[in-house]
């Protein structure tokens, strides 16, 4: 059974790609300081005005991520 979740932060508008990349940098910095290793992360394009940043982590981190980083959504992957 896969115990990973994909945490997603959505961004909309003309600068959504730039904002998603910038956000991902801060998320990565925070996780390094929190001593949480991430191997899977990135930015995805949904449309010209909708990009999202994401990380994939073990489900054991769900409460910490929800409380500290407030993702837009999360789902099993």
The 8 nearest C-alpha neighbors of each residue, nearest first, counted from 0:
[[1, 2, 3, 76, 75, 58, 57, 4],
 [2, 0, 3, 76, 75, 4, 57, 58],
 [1, 3, 58, 57, 0, 4, 75, 76],
 [4, 2, 57, 58, 56, 1, 76, 75],
 [5, 3, 75, 74, 55, 56, 76, 58],
 [4, 6, 55, 73, 74, 54, 76, 75],
 [7, 5, 73, 54, 53, 70, 72, 4],
 [6, 8, 53, 72, 70, 71, 73, 52],
 [7, 9, 71, 70, 52, 51, 53, 10],
 [10, 8, 51, 71, 50, 7, 52, 11],
 [9, 11, 15, 50, 51, 49, 19, 8],
 [12, 10, 49, 15, 48, 50, 9, 13],
 [13, 11, 48, 15, 14, 49, 10, 47],
 [12, 14, 48, 15, 11, 47, 16, 49],
 [15, 13, 17, 12, 16, 18, 11, 48],
 [14, 16, 18, 11, 10, 12, 17, 50],
 [17, 15, 19, 18, 50, 14, 20, 49],
 [16, 18, 20, 14, 15, 19, 21, 22],
 [17, 19, 15, 21, 20, 16, 22, 14],
 [20, 18, 22, 52, 16, 21, 17, 51],
 [21, 19, 23, 17, 22, 18, 16, 42],
 [20, 22, 18, 24, 23, 19, 17, 25],
 [21, 23, 19, 25, 24, 20, 18, 26],
 [22, 24, 26, 20, 25, 21, 52, 27],
 [25, 23, 27, 21, 22, 26, 28, 20],
 [24, 26, 28, 22, 27, 23, 29, 21],
 [27, 25, 23, 29, 28, 24, 30, 22],
 [26, 28, 30, 24, 25, 29, 23, 31],
 [29, 27, 25, 31, 26, 30, 24, 32],
 [28, 30, 26, 32, 27, 31, 25, 33],
 [29, 31, 33, 35, 27, 32, 28, 34],
 [30, 32, 34, 28, 33, 29, 35, 27],
 [33, 31, 29, 30, 34, 28, 35, 27],
 [32, 34, 30, 31, 35, 29, 28, 36],
 [35, 33, 31, 32, 30, 36, 29, 37],
 [36, 34, 30, 33, 31, 37, 32, 29],
 [37, 35, 34, 38, 31, 30, 56, 33],
 [38, 36, 39, 56, 35, 55, 40, 54],
 [37, 39, 40, 36, 55, 54, 56, 41],
 [38, 40, 55, 37, 54, 41, 56, 53],
 [41, 39, 54, 53, 55, 38, 37, 42],
 [40, 42, 53, 52, 43, 54, 39, 23],
 [41, 43, 52, 51, 53, 20, 19, 50],
 [44, 42, 51, 50, 52, 45, 41, 53],
 [43, 45, 50, 46, 49, 51, 42, 47],
 [44, 46, 49, 50, 43, 47, 51, 48],
 [47, 45, 49, 48, 44, 50, 11, 43],
 [48, 46, 49, 45, 44, 13, 50, 12],
 [47, 49, 12, 11, 46, 13, 15, 50],
 [50, 48, 11, 46, 45, 10, 47, 15],
 [51, 49, 44, 10, 16, 15, 45, 43],
 [50, 52, 9, 8, 43, 19, 42, 10],
 [51, 53, 42, 19, 8, 41, 23, 7],
 [54, 52, 7, 40, 6, 41, 42, 8],
 [53, 55, 40, 6, 5, 39, 56, 41],
 [56, 54, 5, 39, 4, 40, 6, 3],
 [57, 55, 3, 4, 58, 54, 37, 5],
 [56, 58, 3, 59, 2, 60, 4, 55],
 [57, 59, 3, 60, 61, 2, 4, 56],
 [58, 60, 57, 61, 62, 56, 2, 3],
 [61, 59, 58, 63, 62, 57, 64, 56],
 [60, 62, 64, 58, 63, 59, 65, 57],
 [63, 61, 65, 64, 60, 66, 59, 67],
 [62, 64, 66, 60, 61, 65, 67, 68],
 [63, 65, 68, 67, 61, 66, 62, 60],
 [66, 64, 69, 62, 63, 68, 67, 61],
 [65, 67, 63, 64, 69, 62, 68, 61],
 [66, 68, 64, 65, 63, 69, 62, 70],
 [69, 67, 64, 65, 70, 66, 26, 63],
 [70, 68, 65, 66, 67, 64, 71, 8],
 [71, 69, 8, 72, 7, 68, 6, 65],
 [72, 70, 8, 7, 9, 69, 73, 6],
 [73, 71, 7, 70, 6, 8, 74, 9],
 [74, 72, 6, 5, 7, 4, 70, 75],
 [73, 75, 4, 5, 76, 6, 72, 3],
 [76, 74, 4, 3, 5, 73, 2, 1],
 [75, 4, 3, 5, 74, 1, 55, 2]]
